[in-house]
């Protein structure tokens, strides 16, 4: 400690008056943003995500017959630009949001700082809500920035390849409607991903446990399809195929294709495999909503009920 | 150390002595069949530096966690500043600063950002206040450094700074001397005394009995979740009426004294000094008895017990076995 301990009058007079102070939800969210912004990995991940979004457009510039394609079927190429860009944003923003969510929740348990915050009178659900809102706002910012970047890159590629932006004249109302639907499916995917990471981290009550289990969810979900195919071949039972209709990852993969109009080419939306049985848009939305509700309920109930021993 | 005018004013005007700042009523916490805290009743008054002692596993930290709303009691209640913590935690806990066990910090952030992150919870604290608490704990010069570069003592001091951030009425500190060097311990002691003089109440859980002896006005000793005693330090170490007598032929004097109806508890300590009760608990009568018997004492004084001795006796050498 310092050689001389002094209580300055300023210190006493400028402190928040503890007799009137109350936990502030806005303050909590501000504090969460401070924690996220001070993590170097947050910025590195966002940089890497931007690089991944840019990459397909750079590759497109090297495709020899792109100019002829655009001139022949401009709408199909615009759909491809939109679909590829949003699919990449959906797939690669997932790990970013999982890491941010797991860190934001898990570090409070791992470092014990949750007792400092709750010991200030903050409600447990209030703290969880502030953390979730922070990550949702980050997700919204990623989606908005990603769309702007893709829009700018699409214009750049069109201009660079064809020398003009005439292809944009092919855009019709259905294209914009499909774009809005696709953006909505990316937003749904982001939201469910955040809730999944939150629930798992609350269950694990640690950064390491929450992060590793959350990051493994979607790979396990998607790779798991192979085992269901094997089970179907071995048992000759369609039960295994039907089960895949209720898996979260494949349903999120199938959602854009199931919801977009017939005008959208399949190649614009197909990146990862959907369930092994046909599913419609309503089914994918229902499955996602059920998973989201379960994740939210698990996170809220465990946060609310459990003692804080960290 | 400098006592400022506002501090002096508050010290003068703060109601002292009678107001109960922290009270537990039959506070109980049960994990399965194990009672971690068993019908604990303690009272801490404004302006006190209250020591909360007990061996490992006695239930000290569980009690503190229940007081801060981190753990739900199985039964009983905690009242802080007149309000029940179960129903008024959002209004009460902003008036409490706490450092529970090891300091919990965001290691990747700077010391100042740690303060900002906690301050944000209650809608922010002015930078001047942060400077003040950083000065108070001697960390102003390192405030911009990441906490992971801090020593254990520095982390402990930052934990105290966080606890003091909002100028709390009640300060709850779990082992505040952990990791501090001797000079730091002395300064921590001075700081706690000054906070008490300002009218703040300090509740300390500690194993360092010499520290508790020096700074606490009252102590509670718990063992196996139960309150063993709650008393002023003065009363606790006052002893049980024994006298320490330095005398030649102490063994012979002991035999004589033990033959008396009032002297059956007499004994020799490790140095061969006679420890004995006195007739009618009066030293003057003991002196007269010994002189009359031919044992002229070199010295005779009421025996004060060491706090450590009391603690070990009440907690069966700190093993946590109920007496």
HADDOCK unambig.tbl for C-alpha pairs under 7 A between the chains (distance, minus, plus):
assign (segid A and resid 1 and name CA) (segid B and resid 137 and name CA) 5.28 0.50 0.50
assign (segid A and resid 1 and name CA) (segid B and resid 138 and name CA) 4.94 0.50 0.50
assign (segid A and resid 1 and name CA) (segid B and resid 184 and name CA) 4.77 0.50 0.50
assign (segid A and resid 1 and name CA) (segid B and resid 187 and name CA) 6.39 0.50 0.50
assign (segid A and resid 2 and name CA) (segid B and resid 137 and name CA) 6.15 0.50 0.50
assign (segid A and resid 2 and name CA) (segid B and resid 138 and name CA) 4.14 0.50 0.50
assign (segid A and resid 4 and name CA) (segid B and resid 1 and name CA) 5.72 0.50 0.50
assign (segid A and resid 5 and name CA) (segid B and resid 1 and name CA) 5.26 0.50 0.50
assign (segid A and resid 5 and name CA) (segid B and resid 136 and name CA) 5.37 0.50 0.50
assign (segid A and resid 6 and name CA) (segid B and resid 1 and name CA) 5.67 0.50 0.50
assign (segid A and resid 6 and name CA) (segid B and resid 2 and name CA) 5.41 0.50 0.50
assign (segid A and resid 6 and name CA) (segid B and resid 136 and name CA) 6.04 0.50 0.50
assign (segid A and resid 7 and name CA) (segid B and resid 4 and name CA) 6.85 0.50 0.50
assign (segid A and resid 7 and name CA) (segid B and resid 136 and name CA) 6.78 0.50 0.50
assign (segid A and resid 8 and name CA) (segid B and resid 4 and name CA) 6.93 0.50 0.50
assign (segid A and resid 8 and name CA) (segid B and resid 132 and name CA) 6.69 0.50 0.50
assign (segid A and resid 9 and name CA) (segid B and resid 4 and name CA) 6.60 0.50 0.50
assign (segid A and resid 9 and name CA) (segid B and resid 6 and name CA) 6.45 0.50 0.50
assign (segid A and resid 10 and name CA) (segid B and resid 128 and name CA) 6.92 0.50 0.50
assign (segid A and resid 11 and name CA) (segid B and resid 128 and name CA) 6.42 0.50 0.50
assign (segid A and resid 11 and name CA) (segid B and resid 129 and name CA) 4.72 0.50 0.50
assign (segid A and resid 11 and name CA) (segid B and resid 132 and name CA) 5.28 0.50 0.50
assign (segid A and resid 14 and name CA) (segid B and resid 126 and name CA) 6.43 0.50 0.50
assign (segid A and resid 14 and name CA) (segid B and resid 128 and name CA) 6.98 0.50 0.50
assign (segid A and resid 14 and name CA) (segid B and resid 129 and name CA) 6.10 0.50 0.50
assign (segid A and resid 15 and name CA) (segid B and resid 125 and name CA) 6.19 0.50 0.50
assign (segid A and resid 15 and name CA) (segid B and resid 126 and name CA) 6.54 0.50 0.50
assign (segid A and resid 15 and name CA) (segid B and resid 129 and name CA) 5.57 0.50 0.50
assign (segid A and resid 15 and name CA) (segid B and resid 166 and name CA) 5.83 0.50 0.50
assign (segid A and resid 15 and name CA) (segid B and resid 167 and name CA) 6.49 0.50 0.50
assign (segid A and resid 16 and name CA) (segid B and resid 125 and name CA) 5.62 0.50 0.50
assign (segid A and resid 16 and name CA) (segid B and resid 166 and name CA) 5.72 0.50 0.50
assign (segid A and resid 18 and name CA) (segid B and resid 94 and name CA) 5.61 0.50 0.50
assign (segid A and resid 18 and name CA) (segid B and resid 95 and name CA) 4.92 0.50 0.50
assign (segid A and resid 18 and name CA) (segid B and resid 166 and name CA) 6.08 0.50 0.50
assign (segid A and resid 18 and name CA) (segid B and resid 167 and name CA) 6.82 0.50 0.50
assign (segid A and resid 18 and name CA) (segid B and resid 168 and name CA) 6.35 0.50 0.50
assign (segid A and resid 19 and name CA) (segid B and resid 95 and name CA) 6.38 0.50 0.50
assign (segid A and resid 21 and name CA) (segid B and resid 94 and name CA) 6.26 0.50 0.50
assign (segid A and resid 21 and name CA) (segid B and resid 122 and name CA) 6.14 0.50 0.50
assign (segid A and resid 22 and name CA) (segid B and resid 90 and name CA) 6.26 0.50 0.50
assign (segid A and resid 22 and name CA) (segid B and resid 91 and name CA) 6.06 0.50 0.50
assign (segid A and resid 22 and name CA) (segid B and resid 94 and name CA) 6.54 0.50 0.50
assign (segid A and resid 22 and name CA) (segid B and resid 122 and name CA) 5.70 0.50 0.50
assign (segid A and resid 23 and name CA) (segid B and resid 90 and name CA) 6.61 0.50 0.50
assign (segid A and resid 23 and name CA) (segid B and resid 121 and name CA) 5.66 0.50 0.50
assign (segid A and resid 23 and name CA) (segid B and resid 122 and name CA) 4.59 0.50 0.50
assign (segid A and resid 24 and name CA) (segid B and resid 121 and name CA) 5.85 0.50 0.50
assign (segid A and resid 24 and name CA) (segid B and resid 122 and name CA) 5.27 0.50 0.50
assign (segid A and resid 24 and name CA) (segid B and resid 123 and name CA) 5.44 0.50 0.50
assign (segid A and resid 27 and name CA) (segid B and resid 120 and name CA) 4.67 0.50 0.50
assign (segid A and resid 27 and name CA) (segid B and resid 121 and name CA) 5.13 0.50 0.50
assign (segid A and resid 27 and name CA) (segid B and resid 122 and name CA) 6.36 0.50 0.50
assign (segid A and resid 27 and name CA) (segid B and resid 123 and name CA) 4.67 0.50 0.50
assign (segid A and resid 27 and name CA) (segid B and resid 124 and name CA) 6.91 0.50 0.50
assign (segid A and resid 28 and name CA) (segid B and resid 120 and name CA) 5.94 0.50 0.50
assign (segid A and resid 28 and name CA) (segid B and resid 121 and name CA) 4.81 0.50 0.50
assign (segid A and resid 30 and name CA) (segid B and resid 120 and name CA) 6.60 0.50 0.50
assign (segid A and resid 31 and name CA) (segid B and resid 117 and name CA) 4.83 0.50 0.50
assign (segid A and resid 31 and name CA) (segid B and resid 120 and name CA) 5.30 0.50 0.50
assign (segid A and resid 31 and name CA) (segid B and resid 121 and name CA) 6.80 0.50 0.50
assign (segid A and resid 34 and name CA) (segid B and resid 117 and name CA) 6.78 0.50 0.50
assign (segid A and resid 38 and name CA) (segid B and resid 109 and name CA) 6.52 0.50 0.50
assign (segid A and resid 111 and name CA) (segid B and resid 104 and name CA) 5.82 0.50 0.50
assign (segid A and resid 111 and name CA) (segid B and resid 105 and name CA) 6.53 0.50 0.50
assign (segid A and resid 112 and name CA) (segid B and resid 104 and name CA) 5.13 0.50 0.50
assign (segid A and resid 113 and name CA) (segid B and resid 104 and name CA) 4.87 0.50 0.50
assign (segid A and resid 113 and name CA) (segid B and resid 105 and name CA) 5.97 0.50 0.50
assign (segid A and resid 115 and name CA) (segid B and resid 70 and name CA) 6.75 0.50 0.50
assign (segid A and resid 117 and name CA) (segid B and resid 118 and name CA) 6.83 0.50 0.50
assign (segid A and resid 118 and name CA) (segid B and resid 70 and name CA) 6.86 0.50 0.50
assign (segid A and resid 119 and name CA) (segid B and resid 68 and name CA) 5.28 0.50 0.50
assign (segid A and resid 119 and name CA) (segid B and resid 69 and name CA) 6.86 0.50 0.50
assign (segid A and resid 119 and name CA) (segid B and resid 93 and name CA) 6.36 0.50 0.50
assign (segid A and resid 120 and name CA) (segid B and resid 93 and name CA) 5.10 0.50 0.50
assign (segid A and resid 120 and name CA) (segid B and resid 94 and name CA) 5.05 0.50 0.50
assign (segid A and resid 121 and name CA) (segid B and resid 89 and name CA) 5.40 0.50 0.50
assign (segid A and resid 121 and name CA) (segid B and resid 90 and name CA) 4.34 0.50 0.50
assign (segid A and resid 121 and name CA) (segid B and resid 93 and name CA) 4.74 0.50 0.50
assign (segid A and resid 121 and name CA) (segid B and resid 94 and name CA) 5.92 0.50 0.50
assign (segid A and resid 122 and name CA) (segid B and resid 90 and name CA) 6.37 0.50 0.50
assign (segid A and resid 307 and name CA) (segid B and resid 70 and name CA) 6.07 0.50 0.50
assign (segid A and resid 307 and name CA) (segid B and resid 71 and name CA) 4.65 0.50 0.50
assign (segid A and resid 307 and name CA) (segid B and resid 72 and name CA) 6.51 0.50 0.50
assign (segid A and resid 308 and name CA) (segid B and resid 70 and name CA) 5.13 0.50 0.50
assign (segid A and resid 308 and name CA) (segid B and resid 71 and name CA) 5.89 0.50 0.50
